[in-house]
Amino acid sequence: AYMDQRVVEVPWDNKELTLSWERFTSKLRPGQEETWTAVIRGPDAERATAEMVATLYDQSLDAFVPHNWISGFTGFRREQPNLSSAFQNTARPLLNLRGNWPQPSVPTLRYRSFPQAIVGYLQGYQMRRGRWENAERLESPLMMRGTFTGRAAAGRDATGHEPWGDAPAAMAFDMEVAETYGLVATPIAEADEDVTAPGPDLDLVQARENLEETAFFMPHLTSDENGTVRMTFTMPEALTQWKFMGFAHDRALRAGLLTGTTVTAKELMVQPNPPRFLREGDELEFTVRVTNRSEERQTGRVRLTFTDARTGEAMDAALGNANTEQDFDVPALESRTYGWRIAVPDGMGVLVYRAVAASDRFSDGEEAYLPVLSRRIFVTESLPLPMRGPGTRTFTFDKLLASGASGTLQHKGLTVQMVSNPAWYAVLALPYLMEFPHPCSEQIFNRLYANGLARHIATADPRLRRVFDQWRGTETLTSPLEQNEDLKAVILEETPWVRQAQRESKARRNVGVLFDQNRLDEEQARAQWQLTQQQLAGGAWPWFPGGPPNDFITLYIATGYGRLRHLGVEIDVAPARRAWTYLDNWLTRLYLDIPEERRDRYRLSPRIALYLYGRTFFQADHQVADAHREAFDFFVQQARTYWLDLANRQSQAHLAVALHRLGHRADAERIMRSIRERAVHDDEMGMYWRDTEYSWWWYRAPIETQALMIEAFDEVLGDAASVEACKVWLLKQKQTRDWKTTKATADAVYALLRRGTDVLASDALVEVKLGERVIEPRDVEAGTGFYEQRFAGAEVEPEMGRVTVTKVDEGVAWGSVHWQYLEDIARITPHEATPLKLEKAVYRRVHTPRGPVLERIDGAVQVGDELVVRLVLRTDRDMEYVHLKDHRPSGTEPVNVLSRYRFQDGLAYYESTRDTASHFFIDYLPKGTYVFEYALRVQHRGVYETGLARIQCMYAPEFNSHSASVTLRVEDLSADDE
């Protein structure tokens, strides 16, 4: 064979604009007012009228995420060669077939080494949050340390040339490179208390204050008739290298790009290295770098002072900063670092630091805010109060009972909450079925399902109707995510779940609309008509209108009709009968496709199990026709014999209910006994199974499967105890989770209400006592029986930690005690009274000949060390909308500064790095043990707290936990005194 292709490349150079500078300055002073001028030309060098967007920003930001714009539009077609050939008349090597087999993932081991691009340019190089300087020679990375400071600025390259032009030394290095290869900085000069030599007047030095990282962003610049664009701006006062990007386009879809770099610098530069924050009780060394860019040695004085941001009052004495000034002596084109030791007292507000330096010829300074966090942390600890069935149970809040022993603890409040009848939360989920927007057949049926259930509930008992009327306009109709905002560690607006909360609250508020009798009649008739219109001639339903017949959707809808009728809901089931005629034909075709020699050992599928279950709802008034009886009997016999081959419980329960209705009761009971033997029993969680993990397969969905367990134990075995135990687990899932899908919601409501509405009729309240104080229910919520009582801090007493709960009727109830207090961060102990358990540990990453290892910190660490924070989380139940927050020590910087979505150990979560803490937002947290790790770089010497880690389920705030704080010593300042 001979194959050839010819690709004609269209260059589209007639769609290119050329941008060039008419006026551009590569060196600027901080705060300088400047005008740049660019000229736009077309393909034939003619001046072009165009629009332009331009920006100038701190180039060190590219170390985190490179910022680039396209050089032209991508809409013009560019042909790509796509011809390929393969000679097929050969044997295929085994190697080529390996993709069909699972392959283990083997991590790639890489040794640290300097990229060739930076060799020779390391001396004096500085970057944002990581500056290197005075590297006299290139040594092994394992022998080097680094001091990382505040803002980006270039330094002198190894050849002594000016670094501010286009030389490679001016390139921006990646942050990971800086943190991996930290180089030795010049030793920090110690303050000399006896220095009295006269020097320049530092009071006259004007400090730089505008340290913004974007000089300008001009999205709509228009050139004049000569193609000239003028940009007038004032430079920020940060000392760094800036990157310019401009993109121009015109009405003919011609485009062009212009880039450039400029530097703000002074002959003498002061560059402080402030922490992102301080915390009361911290002892920390605040460093300032003095850089001499002139050709002569510079000597003078450098000063660091602190003032109160609100009053302007000097804070140096309070911080222990007695010697605010030091002498400096910096050779030409070099820098030196100077340090001040401060101790942060209690009651300190936001500070303003001011670092200034001056020689006889030059001066510079920088001023900025420095927040101070309180050492006394506001803590919320909760004690869940689960109840099941009648009886009295005593709970012990041990830390509250022992709170009187602490001299620094201050009570801020105590809240008691109790939900006496959580079954009503199933009713609150019904509007979700009504509001689902998609026009697919499944969702239309679920609207019919919700309206049918609503009508049935509203007419079953007049007391229930009064509950709906009382709900209108109350907090009952808001999402649990929006309730109890004061009991949560983070406000809802700071989470990614705001829209979910708004959607659920909107659905709940539609309860009043849902139970309007006129609307019920109209909506049910409309949904029934829509389903009839979408049903195909053969009796099947498509997933969406106009689509092909969908066997599973048809099974789901036809079965749903049977469930509604089984609950006693008045509904026309004629569409379902037509559907079962189609499904009987489907079953016969499936039977005939099985080779006769394989029929004896044919394995059932979950879809056949669902068919048998759903079909038996109609065995009394819509018998299987004789033409399909052979196929039907065959699959029934296979179900009796090979039910164990179906590995999922939902399908096994489908078969058990179907066989029971068909008269094969011994087989049905055998299946249910087997299922019961595999169950787990728990006083709080009820009866459940360990195979309730999340799965994409419909027959493994946990909520739907548990709902079927309730039906099967009730109908097949008449086991009331198991039914109630299964209901407990189902309702406990609603405590910490949102029933995500219309299908899960429909199945759960069906299971809870299948024996009538008696489960909703009870109005008995659960009694709660704190010590000897009986809580008097006030403003009790209709239906759910929810009530709460709050105590101010002065009313809280340690004996309130002994809680007695009494329930007089059957069913499940839950409540909680929330205790809020202020305590010194170093004295807070871990909270382990809830199903969430959280541990925090700090390690140091050490590089050995065998590779990097983690060592538990036992003693002091050094500036430049990489620390790894490890959080170990344990939970005994599934939860949703979980927020984990870990505070950071003030003298460290996070290695990863970019927020991102992560997936590890089967858990997906969003990680957000903020100034004082790292946040982890977990949409779905299955029961199990999880480990979170992230890295920090030590920036400052001192003694400070790492802070504690907190976790809370936003859907059920009573499930929370926190760790203790760890004291971090970096070249311990107290060692000199000892």
Disulfide bonds with the S-S distance in Angstrom:
none
